[in-house]
Amino acid sequence: MGGIKYYSTNRNINEAGFIPFKGLVSFKDALMMGQAPDAGLFMPERIPNISKGELEDLREKRYFEVAHTILEKFLYGDIESDHLFKLCKEAYNFRVPIEKVHDRKYVLRLDQGPTASFKDFAARMMARLMGALKDEKKSLNILVATSGDTGSAVGEAFKGVKGINVFILYPEGEVSGRQKKQLDTIGDNVTTLAVDGKFDDCQNLVKMAFQDKDLTNLNLTSANSINIGRILPQMIYYFYAYLEKSEEGEKVLISIPSGNFGNSLGCEFGRRMGLPLHKLVMAVNENDEFPRYLNNGNYQKLSPSKACISSAMNVGHPSNLARFFELYGGNVDKSGKVHKYPDLKKMQTNLFSVSISDQKTRDTIKNVYEKYNVVLEPHGAVGWAGLEAYYHDNGDYPLSISLETAHPAKFPEEIKSLLGFEPELPESMKDVDMRQGCPIRIENDYLKLKKFLESTIENK
Ligand SMILES: *Cc1c(COP(=O)(O)O)cnc(C)c1O
């Protein structure tokens, strides 16, 4: 089947000693490899189009139906339409509420999945795509290091997917009590390993396992956020929200609280497919590498990252910046070195970016609650403050949708100190504190991990 092929963002780097990957790979290979052999990120050779008519036909469709139509534009050559439909229906079995704040300004709540984070949307689809496209005869083994939330989103996403085992390593002393419960109690085909060490140690152990030639036959793979299989599903909710709230022919302003820019990239792909976007607001916390560049043309890598209360966005140099640069004709590598500058004017036409301080984030949580009775958590508040910054600078007030990327109940202390109450947990997490889990404890010792993986996977 001849579907859309994928290339590496590093393919044109011309430097002594560097071997760029010039090939094109299928979606399946890009999905299984995660990253290109030259450490570049995979990009589709073209972005398919959705016509106005096709888009209008999607009005009043359910979320998983919208997902099927959008994803099929990319995956028509890789997976049968009926099969993809079934996967979409399985992946998106929870609500996607759009809450009115005032006038035609809305919050899109992406916090109703099993781990109450927007990462559920991408991880659940990627897990099912991997399950569908993997070699039927061999089991696939996913190895993840996590400092908390990503691990549980990935673990929950793969739970019950046949032929795939997941091993999650987390630093025993560095996750919160609730995060630990979430991780330890996934169960089924998901094993959690509580490592006696730090997050960096977990990452190192995983890295060593991937590089270990003795483990090649274990068919190990990663499931990290740069995987193209996690980017594509992040286009869908923009279309869905547009279809729910817009009038025909209207454009929508979307604001995204951003860290590694995977979520924003999904929106940019959507715009290129034909989503009528007024402008894309990329709101970041105090990690302001991108807004500084966009507004002044001065690119400087930010390192180390700053610790803000919107902790999932504490990213100095966003990994998906490479994909944004690529889309605008430039090139930047993982280390933050710019090989070619993108078309800044064009970027400024489509994108607006602003850095929101922790103080502003807290003020926004308070103001939005007091004025509109809407509860935001720190990430969503950065998004909302981004919208307000856009209105302030531009003086226009189009139909607007701001993303809430996690549930406020995941930040009980912060919300309590600002608003005076603890938000109730979403349905999906109501029983989390009662769950009983038993992780496997493991020392920070690669040989022990290796033995464990070899003996466990052999017996599965
Ligand atoms: C991961 C995450 C983000 C940032 O998303 P990116 O795709 O990395 O920009 C924002 N909010 C929450 C709650 C997250 O977990």
The ligand as an SDF file (V2000), in Angstrom:
LIG
                    3D

 15 15  0  0  0  0  0  0  0  0999 V2000
    2.7780   17.5810   28.2680 C   0  0  0  0  0  0  0  0  0  0  0  0
    1.8860   18.6400   28.7870 C   0  0  0  0  0  0  0  0  0  0  0  0
    1.8150   19.9250   28.2090 C   0  0  0  0  0  0  0  0  0  0  0  0
    2.7410   20.3650   27.0930 C   0  0  0  0  0  0  0  0  0  0  0  0
    2.4340   19.7600   25.8530 O   0  0  0  0  0  0  0  0  0  0  0  0
    3.5100   19.7770   24.6840 P   0  0  0  0  0  0  0  0  0  0  0  0
    2.9170   18.9600   23.6090 O   0  0  0  0  0  0  0  0  0  0  0  0
    4.7620   19.1890   25.2410 O   0  0  0  0  0  0  0  0  0  0  0  0
    3.7000   21.2080   24.2820 O   0  0  0  0  0  0  0  0  0  0  0  0
    0.8960   20.8430   28.7020 C   0  0  0  0  0  0  0  0  0  0  0  0
    0.0960   20.5170   29.7350 N   0  0  0  0  0  0  0  0  0  0  0  0
    0.1350   19.3040   30.3210 C   0  0  0  0  0  0  0  0  0  0  0  0
   -0.7610   19.0330   31.4750 C   0  0  0  0  0  0  0  0  0  0  0  0
    1.0220   18.3180   29.8680 C   0  0  0  0  0  0  0  0  0  0  0  0
    1.0560   17.1300   30.4790 O   0  0  0  0  0  0  0  0  0  0  0  0
  1  2  1  0
  2  3  1  0
  2 14  2  0
  3  4  1  0
  3 10  2  0
  4  5  1  0
  5  6  1  0
  6  7  2  0
  6  8  1  0
  6  9  1  0
 10 11  1  0
 11 12  2  0
 12 13  1  0
 12 14  1  0
 14 15  1  0
M  END
$$$$
